[in-house]
Amino acid sequence: MRVMAQIAMVMNLDKCIGCHTCSVTCKQTWTNRSGVEYAWFNNVETKPGVGYPRRYEDQEQWKGGWMLDRRGRLVLRSGGRVRRLLSLFSNPDLPSLEDYYEPVTYDYDNLVSAPAGPDMPVARPRSVLTGKPTSITWGANWEDGLGGAPENAGGDPNLGGDWAEKVRFEFEQTFLFHLPRLCEHCLNPACVSACPSGAMYKRVEDGIVLVDQDRCRGWRMCVTACPYKKVYVNHATGKAEKCTFCFPRIEAGQPTVCSETCVGRLRYLGLLLYDADRVGEAASTPDEKDLLDAQRGVFLDPRDPEVIAAARASGIPEDWLEAARRSPVYDLVMRYRVALPLHPEYRTLPMVWYVPPLSPVLDAVDAAGGNQDDPDHVFAAVTRLRIPLEYLAELFTAGDADVVGGVLMKLTALRSYMRERTLGEAGDEAALRAVGLTPGEAEDLHRLLAVAKYADRYVVPAAHKEDAAALTAMENRCPVESSGDPQPSDGRRVMLGIPTLRRAPASPEGDPA
Amino acid sequence: MSAAPVPLAAASGAELLLWVAVPYVCLAVFAVGHVWRYRQDQFGWTSRTSQLLEHRWLRWGSPLFHLGAFMVIAGHVVGLAVPASWTEAVGVDEHTYHLTAVWAGSVAGVAMVAGLGMLCARRLLTRRVRLGTDRSDKVLFPLLSATVVLGIAATAAHNVFGAGYDYRSTVSVWFRGLFALQPQPEAIAGAPLLFQLHALTACLLFAAWPFTRLVHVWSAPVGYLARPYLVYRSRSGAAVPAPGGGVPRPRSGGHGSGGRRSGGRTGSRA
């Protein structure tokens, strides 16, 4: 067992109102620069819909993620190492800018500088890339609230089954929900594995996947390999960029910008401990529908004494172990099992999970003339109304509708129980028992999902001060770092007498102070 | 140098300037420039891909150019660095060499010219790409085009359609003399004008190399074939060996990711 810690996220989709505040604050923080005008490290999609970039979930076309070859070995869908090097000159599976959208700005200046005339001056759109007037024909959230869905949403790659026809034909009774997406910071990242220069890496301490800007050579294989298309080419610098999980904030113990500014308070951040030795095995699980359980099997119980001992041996500090025990992500993913990964069939073992939305089912209950406050009606809908259920299953469980149904039942039971309790009634514990919850657990889960206090949603342990000091010294590349200070004999350099990273294996380092 | 004082003394001032001073200055700039750029500008060290902005021309132009360039470079190594006596010693006579060089060289040259033509065309004609062209590209593309066109013109004029010109006894001798530190400017002084111009633009190209996107040549990621798929690093920037049960790796052998830490500083320098 090799214990590693990962900062992971869960989003409660029922609470997402599609306001895009997360996307906008993320953009203002990270991608408001030339070269990445088109890139959204965080975006919010309307589902059903083709997504951003268009049809990114169609891996037959974009070749993202992993697959099993005929002998059951885990291989990148975009091909082997040699094939990747041969496609350096022209990557056949790279989305073009048209698959994202042409970024525009507006002639704002015209609003104030236009000569006096009979008409109001207007600000016309101009392409940021060519400077020419252009018409806006697509965007990162073009289909917001099912806008244009009759034309476009049929292209949603998740609408693959025979039930999909019904979704298209009965659009008056359709459903929608919002899906905020960012880098999944996968346990088995395909982008890292495809990077020819080794510029992409997963951080050992917190699992954040980053691009080393100094080592990226612009080979753009990561963009193809990421099945979520969450690595972007900066066309001004010629280098790859991606969601950083706001690592400077995380290191300071603060939530990411998208989480901090989430109006619906639907995001959760917390630690998960996992066994790095079992990642490859879990990703190679033969049946796609078993991947969810396989990934849960990689996560470790932070209260298990064996795990704690192994975590200590791996150098995970005590306050991080404490944070792992208080992690809301662990509760939602492992204890209550209401969170599910996005597209587990990509085999990257993603680490941003989702509590599936009950709203499509409730809408369907309403449409069928039922009462959405009556759990029996909702239970019946969950078992009978296959359309939203199968669709959610395509997204979150590799097509296993029973698992999604189980989660929705749990949410329904919780909803009706807590509704009765709030109205001063006793609450129907039979419904709770049917979904495997005790009254105490229901109160707990309700507090986490519905009350959702800031301190309960975000349990982010800060990086250690002694780490941070060493980091700062290296970040600024202090010019006197090699001023002839005595160096430890094992070759590790100590910057300016600042302690070496405490996280290094507990070998006796020379104390530089 | 002292081994060949006589030829140098016999050369005219212009010959000394063109065929000794210019090449050495260019090579010095090439070497020092690379050291400087590698130490100072890792962030700028990239192929500067523009595939995102335009992919239809690139789809054909880039592979044609690069594969053609590989063959052309291989041809130059054989033609310039290997003396005729060596190839004859392994049983390749002049006629066979000439025939192979002309045929393979023509194929490679045509591929490279066609590819470069398409890459230049998209750079000029696609507005997005043109606006993304920086100063170094404005030097590199004309210089590279001139070198390639002069080279293929020299081959075509003298060896494909002409009577045949044995550059191995003139240009190659001069070329090897530079690296043997026994410059022989008179060897190339009598070569046809096209060969001379080709050699001079090539020298300038080498001088410009470290300051352009051509540096990506030295980052050809052959190490990727042997490293484990997953790369872990600690916050301090040190590489961490992949866990045992990780994703398949082709061979043993760690991924030496020494390097300074600069993890994911996506926003800091643009």
Interface residues (C-beta under 8 A of the other chain):
Chain A: R2 T29 W30 T31 R33 S34 G35 V36 R73 L74 R81 V82 R84 L85 L88 F89 S90 N91 P92 L94 S96 L97 L129 T130 G131 K132 N188 P189 V192 S193 C195 P196 S197 G198 M200 Y201 K202 R203 V204 E205 I208 L210 V211 D212 Q213 D214 R215 C216 R217 G218 W219 R220 V233 N234 H235 A236 T237 G238 K239 E241 K242 T244 F247 E251 A276 D277 R278 V279 G280 E281 A283 A463 D467 A470 L471 M474 E475 R477 T500 L501 R503 A504
Chain B: Q42 F43 G44 W45 T46 S47 R48 T49 S50 Q51 L52 L53 H55 L58 R59 W60 S62 P63 F65 H66 L67 R127 R128 L131 G132 R213 H216 S219 P221 V222 G223 Y224 L225 R227 Y229 L230 V231 Y232 R233 S234 R235 S236 G237 V240 P243 G244 G245 G246 V247 P248 P250 H255 S257 G259 R260 R261 S262 G263 G264 R265 T266 G267 S268 R269 A270
